[in-house]
Amino acid sequence: MSAALSSSLYISPKKPSCPQQSQSTFLSTKPTTIKTNLHSHPLFTVADQTVTLQMKEKILCLELMGIDSGKALSLNPCLCSAPLDSIQSVLHFLQSKGIYPNDLPRILGMCPKILTSDVRTELYPVFMFLSNDLHVPENAFRRVIKKCPRLLISSVEDQLKPALFYLQRLGLKDLEALAYQDPILLVSSVEHTLIPKLRFLESIGFSRPEAIGMILRCPALFTFSIENNFKPKLDYFMSEIKGKLENLKEFPQYFAFSLEKRIKPRHLESMERGLELPLSLMLKSTDEEFEQLLTNPSSVANV
C-alpha cells in the first residue's frame, strides 16, 4: 500500500520557489494552524488527487520535518490511518522531554513506529524507566535517545526491564555507561541475542566466569555478530596470530577492531618487522604511535 501511495504522489522535481518553513517553527505550531500551513504549501497542490486530504497532510507533515515519507509509510503502515493530531501529540511530547526538532528526522527516520506510539502507555513509561531504573536525569534524555532511538519502541515490561535484569545478574553495575554508551543492549533480546553470545564464548574454551568477565570489561561484545565478527576474527587470531585464549580474556576489545582495516594490516606489519606485540598495544595505538613502535622496537618495553 505504501508503495502505491509513494508512486501516486507526484512531486515536481523543481523545488517550489517559496520560503520553506523551518522544522522548529513547524513543530511549535498549533495543530489547527499546521493544517492551514500544509494546505497552502506548494507541494500540497501538486499531489495526485487520488491521495486523500488526510494522507496529503501527513505526507507533507513528514516531509516538512525532513523525514522520507515513503520510507516511513513503508516501515510503519499504521501511519496511513493515524490521525494527524495524534502524530502531533507524539512530536510535542518528545520535545517536552528535551528532544530537539532537528533530532527528529534521524530518530523518526530510523524508527517511524514512534509516530504512532501511544504517549501515555508506550512513550511515557520509557522515560520513566530511564529516570527510575537507569537514573538518567531529564536533561540527559536526549543524549540517550539519540544514541538508541529504538528505546522508544521497546516495551518497558517485556524488553527493557528483562534486559536490564539479565545484565545486572551477570554483574554489570555501571548504569551510566549502559545508558550513554551501550543502550542498544537494552533493546537486545535476552533469549535470542545476549544468551547465545555468552554461550558462544563458552563454546570456544572460556569458562562461564571468564566469558562473563570479558563481557563486563567490554559490553560491546554483546552487540557483535557471531558469524560476521566473532568467528572470522577468532579464526584469524588462532591461525595467523597464533595467540592463546588467555590473550583474548585479557583483551576482549580485540573483537571491536576491524579485521581488514586494523587487525590484519597491523599484524602483518609487525610480522614483517619481526615484532610480536601484545594485542592491546598493537591495536589501540594511534597510527603515529604504531609507526613509532615499528621503527623503535626498544620503546615497546617502555610502554
Phi, psi and chi 1 to 4 in degrees:
 res  aa     phi    psi   chi1   chi2   chi3   chi4
   1 MET       -  -41.7 -179.8  176.6 -178.5      -
   2 SER   -64.0  -36.1   58.1      -      -      -
   3 ALA   -64.7  -39.5      -      -      -      -
   4 ALA   -65.2  -39.5      -      -      -      -
   5 LEU   -63.9  -41.4  -75.4  168.8      -      -
   6 SER   -64.1  -42.1  -62.6      -      -      -
   7 SER   -74.2  -27.9   60.6      -      -      -
   8 SER   -81.7  -14.5   64.9      -      -      -
   9 LEU   -93.0  113.3  177.8   67.0      -      -
  10 TYR   -99.8  123.1  172.3   73.8      -      -
  11 ILE  -114.0  127.4  -58.4  -63.1      -      -
  12 SER   -60.1  136.7  169.7      -      -      -
  13 PRO   -64.4  -19.6   23.1  -33.2      -      -
  14 LYS   -85.1  134.6  -65.1 -178.3  179.3  179.8
  15 LYS   -70.4  138.6  -66.8 -177.1  179.1  179.6
  16 PRO   -62.4  138.8   21.6  -31.7      -      -
  17 SER   -88.7   61.7   57.7      -      -      -
  18 CYS  -143.4  155.1   71.6      -      -      -
  19 PRO   -64.9  131.2   22.7  -32.9      -      -
  20 GLN   -84.6  147.0  -72.5 -168.2  -26.2      -
  21 GLN   -73.9  136.0 -136.9  175.4  -10.3      -
  22 SER   -72.8  155.7   68.9      -      -      -
  23 GLN   -60.3  -44.1  -67.2  172.4   11.0      -
  24 SER   -64.8  -39.4   57.1      -      -      -
  25 THR   -67.8  -43.0  -59.1      -      -      -
  26 PHE   -62.3  -44.7  175.5   76.7      -      -
  27 LEU   -75.0  -21.7  -68.0  173.8      -      -
  28 SER   -90.8   -1.2   61.6      -      -      -
  29 THR   -82.5  147.6  -51.7      -      -      -
  30 LYS   -66.5  148.8  -66.5 -179.2  179.5  179.3
  31 PRO   -52.5  -42.6  -29.5   36.1      -      -
  32 THR   -65.3  -37.0   52.4      -      -      -
  33 THR   -70.8  -34.9  -52.5      -      -      -
  34 ILE   -59.5  -43.6  -72.8  173.4      -      -
  35 LYS   -61.4  -41.8  -71.1 -172.2  177.6 -177.8
  36 THR   -62.0  -44.0  -58.4      -      -      -
  37 ASN   -63.7  -39.9  -68.3  -20.1      -      -
  38 LEU   -63.5  -42.8  -71.6  174.6      -      -
  39 HIS   -63.5  -28.9  -66.8  173.2      -      -
  40 SER   -90.3   -4.0   63.1      -      -      -
  41 HIS   -73.1  137.8 -164.8  -76.9      -      -
  42 PRO   -55.4  -35.1  -26.8   35.6      -      -
  43 LEU   -64.2  -29.0  -64.6 -178.6      -      -
  44 PHE   -63.6  -37.9 -170.4   89.2      -      -
  45 THR   -77.3  -17.8   60.8      -      -      -
  46 VAL   -97.9   -1.8  -63.2      -      -      -
  47 ALA   -68.0  145.3      -      -      -      -
  48 ASP   -58.5  138.1 -168.5  -57.8      -      -
  49 GLN   -69.4  -14.0  -64.8  -56.0  -50.7      -
  50 THR   -75.1  -15.6   59.2      -      -      -
  51 VAL   -80.9  130.5  179.4      -      -      -
  52 THR   -65.8  160.0   65.9      -      -      -
  53 LEU   -57.9  -45.6  176.6   63.5      -      -
  54 GLN   -65.6  -36.6  -72.6 -173.5  -19.9      -
  55 MET   -67.5  -38.9 -176.3   56.1   65.7      -
  56 LYS   -59.2  -43.9  -71.2 -179.2 -176.0  178.9
  57 GLU   -61.1  -43.4  -68.5  175.3  -15.2      -
  58 LYS   -68.9  -41.5  -80.9 -178.4  -80.2 -169.7
  59 ILE   -60.9  -45.8  -71.3  172.7      -      -
  60 LEU   -70.1  -33.1  -69.3  177.6      -      -
  61 CYS   -59.2  -45.9  173.1      -      -      -
  62 LEU   -66.7  -45.6  -65.0  172.3      -      -
  63 GLU   -63.7  -39.5  -65.3  -69.0  -16.3      -
  64 LEU   -66.2  -23.5  -74.3  169.8      -      -
  65 MET   -86.5   -4.3  -73.4 -169.7  -66.1      -
  66 GLY    88.2   19.6      -      -      -      -
  67 ILE  -103.4  135.1  -60.4  170.5      -      -
  68 ASP   -68.9  104.8 -176.1  -26.8      -      -
  69 SER   -64.1  -37.6   58.9      -      -      -
  70 GLY   -62.2  -44.7      -      -      -      -
  71 LYS   -66.5  -41.6  179.8 -179.4  177.7 -178.2
  72 ALA   -63.0  -43.7      -      -      -      -
  73 LEU   -66.7  -33.2  -71.3  165.0      -      -
  74 SER   -69.4  -42.6  175.5      -      -      -
  75 LEU   -78.6  -24.5  -66.1  174.8      -      -
  76 ASN  -137.5   81.1 -176.3    8.9      -      -
  77 PRO   -58.3  -21.2  -23.6   34.9      -      -
  78 CYS   -63.3  -17.9  -67.7      -      -      -
  79 LEU   -61.4  -27.3  -85.2  170.2      -      -
  80 CYS   -60.2  -36.1  -64.5      -      -      -
  81 SER  -104.7   -2.6   56.8      -      -      -
  82 ALA   -74.8  132.1      -      -      -      -
  83 PRO   -65.3  144.0  -18.1   31.1      -      -
  84 LEU   -60.0  -36.4 -176.9   60.0      -      -
  85 ASP   -61.6  -37.6  -71.7   -9.8      -      -
  86 SER   -69.6  -35.1   69.6      -      -      -
  87 ILE   -64.4  -42.3  -66.1  174.5      -      -
  88 GLN   -64.1  -33.6  -71.2  -60.8  -39.1      -
  89 SER   -63.8  -40.3  -64.1      -      -      -
  90 VAL   -63.2  -45.6  169.2      -      -      -
  91 LEU   -61.6  -44.6  -61.7  176.3      -      -
  92 HIS   -68.6  -34.4  -72.6  -64.0      -      -
  93 PHE   -64.8  -45.5  174.6   75.1      -      -
  94 LEU   -60.5  -40.6  -66.8  177.9      -      -
  95 GLN   -66.9  -32.9  -70.6 -178.5   86.4      -
  96 SER   -67.3  -19.6   75.6      -      -      -
  97 LYS   -96.3    9.9  -66.4  -59.7 -178.8 -178.4
  98 GLY    98.5    2.9      -      -      -      -
  99 ILE   -78.0  127.0  -50.4  -60.3      -      -
 100 TYR   -77.6  149.4  -65.9  174.1      -      -
 101 PRO   -55.0  -38.0  -28.6   37.1      -      -
 102 ASN   -76.5   -4.3   57.7    7.6      -      -
 103 ASP   -83.0  -25.3  -63.8  -30.1      -      -
 104 LEU   -63.7  -40.5  -65.5  174.9      -      -
 105 PRO   -55.1  -43.3  -28.6   37.0      -      -
 106 ARG   -71.5  -47.4  176.0  179.9  172.3  -85.7
 107 ILE   -61.8  -50.0  -68.1  173.4      -      -
 108 LEU   -76.7  -26.5  -59.7  175.9      -      -
 109 GLY   -66.4  -36.9      -      -      -      -
 110 MET   -75.6  -37.0  -69.0  176.4   63.1      -
 111 CYS  -135.1   72.8  -59.5      -      -      -
 112 PRO   -64.2  -13.9   20.1  -30.9      -      -
 113 LYS   -61.2  -24.2 -174.6 -180.0  176.2 -177.3
 114 ILE   -56.3  -36.3  -63.9  169.5      -      -
 115 LEU   -62.8  -23.5  -72.1  164.5      -      -
 116 THR  -111.1   16.7   53.3      -      -      -
 117 SER   -77.4  151.8  -63.7      -      -      -
 118 ASP   -82.7  124.6 -175.6  -83.6      -      -
 119 VAL   -60.1  -47.3  170.0      -      -      -
 120 ARG   -73.7  -44.2 -176.6  180.0   63.5   83.1
 121 THR   -95.7  -16.3   62.4      -      -      -
 122 GLU  -119.2  -47.9  -64.7  176.3  -46.8      -
 123 LEU   -80.5  -47.3  -63.7 -179.9      -      -
 124 TYR   -56.9  -43.7  179.1   74.3      -      -
 125 PRO   -60.2  -31.1  -27.2   37.2      -      -
 126 VAL   -64.5  -44.2  172.8      -      -      -
 127 PHE   -68.9  -32.0  -72.7   97.0      -      -
 128 MET   -66.2  -39.0  -70.2  -60.1  -66.5      -
 129 PHE   -62.5  -45.5  170.5   79.9      -      -
 130 LEU   -59.2  -40.8  -66.3  179.7      -      -
 131 SER   -75.3  -50.4  177.3      -      -      -
 132 ASN   -82.4  -38.7  -63.2  -23.0      -      -
 133 ASP   -94.2  -36.0  -65.2   80.9      -      -
 134 LEU  -103.3   -6.3  -65.7 -175.5      -      -
 135 HIS    59.1   39.6  -50.2  -57.4      -      -
 136 VAL   -85.9  124.0  175.3      -      -      -
 137 PRO   -69.7  155.9   24.9  -33.2      -      -
 138 GLU   -56.3  -36.9  -74.0 -169.7   19.5      -
 139 ASN   -73.1   -1.6   61.3    6.9      -      -
 140 ALA  -113.9    2.1      -      -      -      -
 141 PHE   -55.2  -44.3  -75.7  161.5      -      -
 142 ARG   -57.8  -43.3  173.6  176.1  177.7 -102.2
 143 ARG   -60.1  -42.4  179.8 -179.4  171.3 -172.4
 144 VAL   -71.2  -45.2  178.7      -      -      -
 145 ILE   -65.7  -38.4  -63.0  -57.9      -      -
 146 LYS   -63.1  -35.7  -78.0 -173.3   65.6 -180.0
 147 LYS   -68.6  -37.4 -176.2   74.5  173.5  177.8
 148 CYS  -146.4   83.0 -175.3      -      -      -
 149 PRO   -58.4  -24.9  -26.0   36.4      -      -
 150 ARG   -63.2  -16.0  -76.1  173.5   55.0 -163.6
 151 LEU   -56.6  -36.0  -73.9  165.9      -      -
 152 LEU   -72.1  -14.4  -66.7  176.0      -      -
 153 ILE  -113.9   19.6   56.7  172.2      -      -
 154 SER  -108.2  136.3  -60.9      -      -      -
 155 SER   -70.4  130.0  165.9      -      -      -
 156 VAL   -64.2  -46.3  170.7      -      -      -
 157 GLU   -76.4  -35.2  -63.6  -58.0  -35.6      -
 158 ASP   -93.5  -20.0  -62.8  -26.1      -      -
 159 GLN  -126.5  -58.4  172.9   58.9   52.7      -
 160 LEU   -66.5  -48.8  -58.2 -177.9      -      -
 161 LYS   -67.5  -42.9  -75.5 -170.6  174.8 -179.0
 162 PRO   -60.6  -39.6  -27.1   36.3      -      -
 163 ALA   -65.8  -43.9      -      -      -      -
 164 LEU   -63.0  -42.5  177.5   59.9      -      -
 165 PHE   -60.5  -44.1  175.9   76.2      -      -
 166 TYR   -63.7  -45.3  177.1   75.3      -      -
 167 LEU   -64.1  -39.6  -67.1  169.1      -      -
 168 GLN   -70.0  -33.6  -70.8 -178.9  -45.5      -
 169 ARG   -66.1  -30.9 -168.2  175.6   66.3  179.7
 170 LEU   -71.8  -21.3  -70.7 -178.7      -      -
 171 GLY   120.3    4.3      -      -      -      -
 172 LEU   -69.7  123.8 -171.3  145.9      -      -
 173 LYS  -117.6  -20.8  -65.4 -177.5  173.7   61.3
 174 ASP   -82.3   85.9 -167.0  -15.1      -      -
 175 LEU   -67.7  -30.3  -64.8 -178.9      -      -
 176 GLU   -64.6  -45.5 -176.6  175.2  -10.6      -
 177 ALA   -65.2  -37.7      -      -      -      -
 178 LEU   -62.9  -43.9  176.7   62.1      -      -
 179 ALA   -69.8  -43.8      -      -      -      -
 180 TYR   -95.0  -23.7  -60.2  131.9      -      -
 181 GLN  -111.0  -39.9  -62.5  174.5   29.2      -
 182 ASP  -128.1   44.4  -58.6  -60.4      -      -
 183 PRO   -65.5  -16.0   25.9  -36.1      -      -
 184 ILE   -61.4  -24.1 -168.3  172.9      -      -
 185 LEU   -64.2  -29.4  -62.2 -177.1      -      -
 186 LEU   -72.9  -23.0  -65.6  167.4      -      -
 187 VAL  -101.1    9.2  -59.0      -      -      -
 188 SER   -91.1  140.2  -58.5      -      -      -
 189 SER   -67.5  127.1  167.0      -      -      -
 190 VAL   -63.6  -45.4  172.4      -      -      -
 191 GLU   -72.8  -40.3 -179.3 -179.6   -1.7      -
 192 HIS  -101.4  -12.6  -60.1  -65.6      -      -
 193 THR  -122.8  -56.7  -59.8      -      -      -
 194 LEU   -70.0  -52.4  -55.9 -175.9      -      -
 195 ILE   -61.5  -45.3  -69.5  177.4      -      -
 196 PRO   -59.6  -34.6  -27.6   37.2      -      -
 197 LYS   -74.2  -34.6  -70.5  173.7 -177.4  176.9
 198 LEU   -65.5  -41.9  179.6   61.2      -      -
 199 ARG   -65.8  -33.8  -73.4  177.2  176.2  168.2
 200 PHE   -62.9  -44.1  174.3   78.7      -      -
 201 LEU   -61.0  -37.4  -68.3  175.7      -      -
 202 GLU   -67.8  -35.6  -66.5  178.9   65.6      -
 203 SER   -68.7  -21.5   73.0      -      -      -
 204 ILE   -94.7    4.3   63.2  176.7      -      -
 205 GLY   125.4   -4.1      -      -      -      -
 206 PHE   -86.4  143.6  -65.7  108.2      -      -
 207 SER   -72.0  164.4   67.0      -      -      -
 208 ARG   -60.0  -46.7 -177.4  174.1  176.3   82.5
 209 PRO   -59.4  -37.2  -26.3   36.8      -      -
 210 GLU   -67.0  -43.3  -72.2  174.4  -25.6      -
 211 ALA   -63.7  -42.0      -      -      -      -
 212 ILE   -64.7  -40.9  -68.8  174.9      -      -
 213 GLY   -61.2  -38.9      -      -      -      -
 214 MET   -63.3  -42.9  -68.6  171.1   66.1      -
 215 ILE   -68.1  -37.6  -73.7  172.1      -      -
 216 LEU   -67.6  -31.9  -67.3  179.5      -      -
 217 ARG   -77.6  -28.1  -75.7 -163.2  -62.3  -80.8
 218 CYS  -142.1   79.3 -177.3      -      -      -
 219 PRO   -57.3  -22.7  -25.1   35.5      -      -
 220 ALA   -61.6  -16.4      -      -      -      -
 221 LEU   -55.6  -31.9  -69.7  178.9      -      -
 222 PHE   -69.6  -15.0  -92.5  146.3      -      -
 223 THR   -97.3   -6.2   69.0      -      -      -
 224 PHE   -89.1  144.6  -58.7  147.8      -      -
 225 SER   -73.3  135.9  164.2      -      -      -
 226 ILE   -65.3  -46.1  -69.0  176.3      -      -
 227 GLU   -74.7  -40.3  -65.7  -60.8  -35.4      -
 228 ASN   -95.1  -12.5  -61.1  -34.8      -      -
 229 ASN  -122.9  -67.0 -173.8  -53.7      -      -
 230 PHE   -56.4  -52.4  -76.9  120.8      -      -
 231 LYS   -65.1  -50.2  -72.6 -174.4  176.4 -179.6
 232 PRO   -65.3  -36.3   17.2  -29.5      -      -
 233 LYS   -72.8  -36.5  -69.7  178.3 -177.0  177.0
 234 LEU   -66.6  -40.2  179.7   65.0      -      -
 235 ASP   -61.5  -43.4  179.9   64.8      -      -
 236 TYR   -66.9  -39.3 -173.3   82.9      -      -
 237 PHE   -61.9  -43.4  176.9   78.0      -      -
 238 MET   -78.2  -40.7  -58.8  -59.4  -70.7      -
 239 SER   -87.9  -32.5   62.6      -      -      -
 240 GLU  -106.0  -50.5  -58.6  -61.7  -29.8      -
 241 ILE   -74.1  -27.8  -62.9  178.8      -      -
 242 LYS    56.3   45.0  -57.7 -172.8 -173.9  -54.6
 243 GLY   -87.7  178.4      -      -      -      -
 244 LYS  -112.9  154.1  -60.9  178.2 -180.0  178.9
 245 LEU   -57.2  -29.6  -71.4 -179.4      -      -
 246 GLU   -58.6  -35.2 -176.9   69.3   22.5      -
 247 ASN   -65.0  -39.6  -56.9  135.7      -      -
 248 LEU   -72.6  -33.3  -66.2  178.2      -      -
 249 LYS   -63.9  -37.6 -174.2  178.2   76.5  171.3
 250 GLU   -78.0  -27.7  -65.8  174.2   -6.8      -
 251 PHE  -136.5   71.2 -172.8   64.2      -      -
 252 PRO   -66.2  -15.7   23.6  -34.5      -      -
 253 GLN   -63.0  -11.6  -66.9   89.1  -17.7      -
 254 TYR   -48.6  -41.7  165.3   81.3      -      -
 255 PHE   -70.8  -11.4  -68.0  103.5      -      -
 256 ALA   -85.3  -12.8      -      -      -      -
 257 PHE   -92.8  148.7  -68.6   92.1      -      -
 258 SER   -66.3  130.6  167.6      -      -      -
 259 LEU   -66.0  -45.7 -179.4   58.5      -      -
 260 GLU   -80.6  -33.1  -61.5  -60.9  -31.1      -
 261 LYS   -97.0  -16.9  -64.2 -179.7  179.8  179.3
 262 ARG  -128.1  -57.6 -169.5   78.2  157.9 -165.0
 263 ILE   -63.9  -56.7  -62.4  173.2      -      -
 264 LYS   -61.1  -51.9  -76.5 -174.3  178.5 -179.4
 265 PRO   -58.5  -43.5  -23.6   34.2      -      -
 266 ARG   -72.1  -36.3  -69.4 -157.2  169.2 -176.8
 267 HIS   -65.5  -43.8  171.9 -112.9      -      -
 268 LEU   -64.6  -41.0  -67.9  174.5      -      -
 269 GLU   -63.9  -40.3  -74.6 -170.2   66.9      -
 270 SER   -63.0  -43.0  -59.7      -      -      -
 271 MET   -65.2  -39.0  -66.2  -61.2  -68.8      -
 272 GLU   -62.3  -31.2  -72.0  174.4    0.4      -
 273 ARG   -90.2    0.3  -55.4  -68.5 -177.2   94.2
 274 GLY    74.3   25.9      -      -      -      -
 275 LEU  -106.4  143.3  -65.9  175.2      -      -
 276 GLU  -120.1   95.5 -172.6  172.6  -18.2      -
 277 LEU   -91.3  146.4  -60.0  173.6      -      -
 278 PRO   -59.0  146.9  -22.0   33.4      -      -
 279 LEU   -53.2  -48.5  -78.9 -178.8      -      -
 280 SER   -61.0  -40.5   60.2      -      -      -
 281 LEU   -70.8  -40.0 -167.7   58.2      -      -
 282 MET   -66.3  -36.8 -179.9  176.7   74.4      -
 283 LEU   -98.9  -32.7  -61.1  175.5      -      -
 284 LYS   -82.7  -21.0  -70.6  174.2   64.3  177.4
 285 SER   -62.5  145.5  -56.3      -      -      -
 286 THR   -69.2  169.7   64.5      -      -      -
 287 ASP   -58.9  -40.7  -70.6  -20.0      -      -
 288 GLU   -66.6  -43.1  -66.4   76.2   12.1      -
 289 GLU   -65.7  -39.1  -69.2  169.7  -19.2      -
 290 PHE   -65.7  -40.5 -176.7   67.6      -      -
 291 GLU   -63.7  -37.0 -174.9   59.7   32.6      -
 292 GLN   -65.1  -38.5  177.8   65.1   27.7      -
 293 LEU   -63.9  -37.3  -69.0  172.3      -      -
 294 LEU   -72.0  -38.2  -64.6  179.1      -      -
 295 THR   -84.6  -20.0   56.2      -      -      -
 296 ASN  -135.3   73.2 -175.1   17.8      -      -
 297 PRO   -53.8  -28.6  -23.2   34.1      -      -
 298 SER   -64.1  -21.1   61.5      -      -      -
 299 SER   -71.4  -18.3   62.8      -      -      -
 300 VAL   -60.7  -40.2  175.0      -      -      -
 301 ALA   -66.5  -22.1      -      -      -      -
 302 ASN   -92.4   -5.8  -61.2  -36.8      -      -
 303 VAL   -83.8      -  176.9      -      -      -
